[in-house]
Amino acid sequence: MKKNCYSMLLLLLICLSGCSTDVPWYEDAYVKFERAFITGDRWKLYVQGLEATLFLTVIALMIGIVLGIVVAVIRTAHDQQRKGKHNLLLGIGNFICRVYTTIIRGTPMLVQLLIWGMVIFRTSRNHTMVGALGLGVNSGAYVAEIFRGGLMSVDSGQSEAGRSLGLNYLDTMRFIIIPQAFKNILPSLGNEFITLLKDTSLVSAIGGAELVYYAQGIGSKTYDVMFPYLGIALMYLVIVMILTWLQESLERRLRQSDRR
């Protein structure tokens, strides 16, 4: 009686774990792999997800860089004002920028995306673009601090030299300060780009289409999410490795140009 109970319990555990008593594990794994990637040309869905992820990353990065440069220039200009001379507009702009960076950097990315998708744009049907906007606004706060640190690292004598040549503040920043600061911020900016690429996986929380969204869809059809999730994890890893290699190559070239 006890043996029968133990046998029934063991059979129940095997059924719950999804394993087969007749099929070897490697054949079962191959069948699941085939269902996840080959059957019905499902590999094309991963390609679509990859394209959507890269599109999201580029759009969000562009928004983040524009926002970051504007915020960094405003805050740097406010901090570099001469004593006794304070511009009212710069003061207001600096206050707004500080509030923006404090709120964005002080709240989780997922919560921000939920607010964008479920509160601000709750009637929108293009959840992917809403996610890109949310990612870009979030990235802008971090890019702003990266650029601000790079601008502050450039010697103040460079600004004075530019003004002595008759350049205004914007031209001095564009032609003299920012090119020098870019070399200093390149590693941090590259890391932000890689982080932004991985954060696109959160867009699926508001219904945006990217790699995780397509992997979840395939898993719901095959009733197995192991291979879809492992597949997209490998895709993320390969892309990050390529971006890291490109970043290191660019840094080496910049160092070589400085030596010359």
QUINORGI-V49592 format. One line per field, one symbol per residue. ss: DSSP state (@ for helix, = for strand, . for the rest). psi: psi as a letter, one per 30 degrees, with the letter a starting at -180 (. if undefined). A space follows every 10 residues. Layout:
# QUINORGI-V49592
ss->???
psi->???
This chain:
# QUINORGI-V49592
ss->.@@@@@@@@@ @@@@@@@... ....@@@@@@ @@@@@@@.@@ @.@@@@@@@@ @@@@@@@@@@ @@@@@@@@@@ @@@@@@@@@. .......@@@ @@@@@@@@@@ @@@@@@..@@ @@@@@@@@@@ ......@@@@ @@@@@@@@@@ @@@@@@@@@@ @@@..@@@@@ @@@@....@@ @@@@@@@@@@ @@@@@@@@@@ @@@@@@@@@@ @@@@@@.... @@@@@@@@@@ @@...@@@@@ @@@@@@@@@@ @@@@@@@@@@ @@@@@@@@@.
psi->eeeeeeeeee eeeeeefglk fekleeeeee eeeeefeekg hffeeeeeee eeeeeeeeee eeeeeeeeee eeeeeeeefg klkfjkkeee eeeeeeeeee eeeefflkee eeeeeeefde hffkfifeee eeeeeeeeee eeeeeeeeee effkkffeee eeeffgkaee eeeefeeeee feeefeeeee eeeeeeeeff fffffggkja eeeeeeeeef efhkfeeeee efeeeeeeee eeeeeeeeee eeeeeeeee.
